Amino acid sequence: MTTHMKIDVWKVKLIMAQKGYSRLDVAAWGDMTTQTVGNVIRKGIATPKTVCKMAKGLGVPVTEIVLED
């Protein structure tokens, strides 16, 4: 069973807007597909590996985009 982490979707969108990043940019820099980026934004959850890739794609620490339980 894979553990999922909650993502602060508003914060992800805010960072993307501040930096002028598209989903394609985040996907390319995070080494994932645009579909994965879209799923994370839509669902608000992701595996720890995907959270790490999202943070890399956004250029921020993981702690910037995760919500505490």
C-alpha beads as a LAMMPS data file, in Angstrom:
LAMMPS data file: protein, C-alpha beads

69 atoms
68 bonds

1 atom types
1 bond types

-500.0 500.0 xlo xhi
-500.0 500.0 ylo yhi
-500.0 500.0 zlo zhi

Masses

1 110.0

Atoms # bond

1 1 1 0.000 0.000 0.000
2 1 1 1.360 3.378 -1.009
3 1 1 1.173 6.239 1.441
4 1 1 -0.072 9.503 0.010
5 1 1 0.709 12.998 1.208
6 1 1 -1.685 15.942 1.111
7 1 1 -0.643 18.801 -1.149
8 1 1 -1.451 22.469 -0.608
9 1 1 -2.972 22.973 -4.054
10 1 1 -3.507 26.696 -3.519
11 1 1 0.187 27.088 -2.657
12 1 1 1.252 25.087 -5.729
13 1 1 -0.890 27.302 -7.964
14 1 1 0.435 30.417 -6.227
15 1 1 4.064 29.382 -6.752
16 1 1 3.340 28.589 -10.403
17 1 1 1.723 31.999 -10.878
18 1 1 4.518 33.871 -9.079
19 1 1 7.178 32.185 -11.193
20 1 1 5.172 32.204 -14.411
21 1 1 5.369 28.404 -14.688
22 1 1 2.975 26.301 -16.719
23 1 1 2.139 22.683 -15.993
24 1 1 4.504 21.799 -18.821
25 1 1 7.343 23.701 -17.113
26 1 1 6.755 21.979 -13.772
27 1 1 6.524 18.591 -15.478
28 1 1 9.742 19.073 -17.441
29 1 1 11.776 20.352 -14.491
30 1 1 10.343 17.721 -12.158
31 1 1 10.851 14.846 -14.622
32 1 1 7.187 13.818 -14.808
33 1 1 4.277 14.107 -17.216
34 1 1 1.877 17.019 -17.464
35 1 1 -0.864 14.504 -16.677
36 1 1 0.792 13.749 -13.328
37 1 1 1.053 17.458 -12.527
38 1 1 -2.620 17.889 -13.396
39 1 1 -3.641 14.905 -11.270
40 1 1 -1.753 16.234 -8.255
41 1 1 -3.351 19.660 -8.624
42 1 1 -6.825 18.167 -9.137
43 1 1 -6.686 15.515 -6.382
44 1 1 -4.521 17.308 -3.829
45 1 1 -2.603 14.148 -2.950
46 1 1 0.526 12.419 -4.212
47 1 1 3.060 9.773 -3.294
48 1 1 6.187 10.989 -1.516
49 1 1 8.210 10.421 -4.718
50 1 1 5.810 12.561 -6.750
51 1 1 5.760 15.245 -4.050
52 1 1 9.553 15.385 -4.306
53 1 1 9.324 15.734 -8.104
54 1 1 6.677 18.468 -7.808
55 1 1 8.855 20.416 -5.392
56 1 1 11.841 20.026 -7.722
57 1 1 9.747 21.199 -10.673
58 1 1 8.575 24.225 -8.705
59 1 1 12.058 24.956 -7.357
60 1 1 10.954 24.871 -3.711
61 1 1 11.520 22.608 -0.685
62 1 1 8.981 19.819 -0.182
63 1 1 7.839 21.509 3.027
64 1 1 6.527 24.430 0.957
65 1 1 3.841 22.357 -0.756
66 1 1 2.744 19.664 1.711
67 1 1 0.017 19.949 4.313
68 1 1 0.486 18.510 7.782
69 1 1 -1.965 15.851 8.873

Bonds

1 1 1 2
2 1 2 3
3 1 3 4
4 1 4 5
5 1 5 6
6 1 6 7
7 1 7 8
8 1 8 9
9 1 9 10
10 1 10 11
11 1 11 12
12 1 12 13
13 1 13 14
14 1 14 15
15 1 15 16
16 1 16 17
17 1 17 18
18 1 18 19
19 1 19 20
20 1 20 21
21 1 21 22
22 1 22 23
23 1 23 24
24 1 24 25
25 1 25 26
26 1 26 27
27 1 27 28
28 1 28 29
29 1 29 30
30 1 30 31
31 1 31 32
32 1 32 33
33 1 33 34
34 1 34 35
35 1 35 36
36 1 36 37
37 1 37 38
38 1 38 39
39 1 39 40
40 1 40 41
41 1 41 42
42 1 42 43
43 1 43 44
44 1 44 45
45 1 45 46
46 1 46 47
47 1 47 48
48 1 48 49
49 1 49 50
50 1 50 51
51 1 51 52
52 1 52 53
53 1 53 54
54 1 54 55
55 1 55 56
56 1 56 57
57 1 57 58
58 1 58 59
59 1 59 60
60 1 60 61
61 1 61 62
62 1 62 63
63 1 63 64
64 1 64 65
65 1 65 66
66 1 66 67
67 1 67 68
68 1 68 69
